Amino acid sequence: MINGIKPKGIECSGCGSTMNAERFEMGYTICVKCSTEEKKMGHVIYPHKTGGYVQVVDSETYKDLNRIDRRGYKGKGPRQYKTFKVDEPKKVKTSSNGGVCRIKHLSYDEALINVMNYYEDWGYDRTIKYLRELSSSGKIPLRFRVRLQDKVVDRCMKPTPRALIRKFNGSSV
């Protein structure tokens, strides 16, 4: 409103066409077509999983923010993913002996004896590390390691005869 009167139309200072009165009230003297100011964009920022807010930025900053933001929207339509090229299928290595494994592992009984002797000498923590070394070096398969580790845990949790005597007799030996 100008002096309490709402004008029907105001002329643009650039091209002379009729301009919106609301635009004039905001302080602009040129129309949208003549304007050189860039369009403002809204970039959504998520400080947490929910509760995002919009930051108003110019279009160039909007593009940069979307480029570096993993949640940024890339444009109209579905997300744009990088294209990838499928190369020739990799050749599957086959063994010359028809798939027979030639790795020599310790037998389960041998490994059990070794591990229990190691436990008696060095204790629980070092025995678990020893089992990991045996497995990673290929001396025992993983399934043996799991079974042997269960045996070591059972042995560790089993009370000694001296502890049982103290518990049930109530006296120390």
Secondary structure by P-SEA (a helix, b strand, c coil): ccccccccbbbbccccccccaaaaaaccccccccccccbbbbbbbbccccbbbbbbbcaaaaaaaaaacccccccccccccbbbbbcccccccccccccccccccccaaaaaaaaaaaaaccccaaaaaaaaaaaaaccccaaaaaaaaaaaaaaaacccaaaaaaaaccccc
